[in-house]
Amino acid sequence: MEARLIEETNERPDPELDDERRRYCGLTAFGWQVLTAAAARKEK
């Protein structure tokens, strides 16, 4: 989170599978860029 690669999201799974104590995160636009660049370097 400090590097702005991920951020907390309000999206939650099915209530039967959810645990209200959990925090859910997803990649930011910058996080996707970093991931894509890392994958491209790995392919070489």
GIRA-V743585 format. One record per backbone hydrogen bond with DSSP energy under -0.5 kcal/mol. CO is the residue of the C=O (numbers start at 1). NH is the residue of the N-H. E is the energy in kcal/mol with one decimal. If there is no record, write none. Layout:
{{CO	NH	E} {CO	NH	E}}
This chain:
{{1	4	-1.4} {5	28	-2.3} {7	26	-2.2} {14	17	-2.0} {14	18	-1.2} {19	22	-2.5} {24	9	-3.0} {26	7	-2.4} {28	32	-2.2} {29	33	-1.8} {30	34	-2.4} {31	35	-2.5} {32	36	-2.7} {33	37	-2.4} {34	38	-2.4} {35	39	-2.4} {36	40	-2.2} {37	41	-2.1} {38	42	-2.0} {39	43	-1.6} {40	44	-0.8} {41	44	-0.7}}
